[in-house]
Amino acid sequence: MNRELEVQRGSIDHVVHIAQEQYTNLSTTFREVMFSYNEMELVHRENCKRQIQRSRFNALADGKTAQSVLTQIASRHKELLDLEKRIQGV
């Protein structure tokens, strides 16, 4: 887009410079937002892992059945897999 604008309007045109600055700023902001989103997803993943470990420990300490523990762990595992797919999509 920038090259097309330069060809149409000339490289010293103010519109070209404004468009280039806007493009640069938007690209930078988008990259920062995506890095932030990725960090939040990774934090969520770690929180899910800790929750699985706590659930397993608490369930065993409370004497819940193995089936109940496995159901809870499987649910958290599915959440982690979904989260990984979202991260890979980004």
Helices and strands as residue ranges (DSSP letters): H 2-9, H 14-62, H 66-89
